[in-house]
Amino acid sequence: MSEIKGQLLGIVLALALFGVVFGIMVSSFGRTSSAIGQRMTDAATTSATYQEPAAGAPAAGAPAAGN
């Protein structure tokens, strides 16, 4: 009888451990998903405009004249 109790205890402990790990993973993925969704929403609502450089000004990253 004690062998059966020991096996049942092992099964219950293993299920509890998997339940805790599963709960932590679901919570973590949920928070990460919310954070990514919020960032995507912010990026979609942010408007950025491209401005042409002034005439005669070197392009970004271009070497300066005389080098």
N, C-alpha and C positions, 0 to 999 in steps of 0.2 A: 504494500500500500504506500509506503514512503517513497518508493521509486517512482510511482505514478505522480505523486505530489511534487517530487523534484522535477520531473519532466514538465508537468503543467506549469510550475513556477518558472522554469527556463523559457517556455513558450510565451508566457505572459510577459516576462521581462524583455524578451526579444521584440515582441509586438509593441510594448511600451517604448522601447528605444527607437524603433522604426517610426512610431507615431510622433515622437518628439522631433526627430530629424526631419520628417516630412513637414511638420508644422513650422519649423524654422525656415525650411526652404520655401514654402508657400508664402510665408510672411516676407522673406527677403525678396523673392521674385515680384511680389505685389508692390512693395515699396519701390523697387528698381523700375518696374513698369510705369508706375505713376510719375516718377521723377523724369524718365525719358519722355513720357507723353507731355509733361509740362514744358520741358525744354523744346520739344518739337512745336508745341503751340506757340511758345514765345518766339521761336525762330520764324514761324509762319506769319505772325502778326507784326514783326519788326520790319519796317521798310528801310531799305538802304538804297542809296543812289550812287551811281558811278559818275564822277566828275572828270572831265577831260583835263589833262595837264595843260598849263598855260603854254602858248606858242613859244617855242625856243627853249623851254625848260627840258632838262634831260629826263628820260623815263626813270622810274624807280629801279634801282639796281644797276643802272648804266654807269659806266665809269665817267668820272668828271673830265672835262676837257683839259688837255695838256698832260695827262698821265700816260 
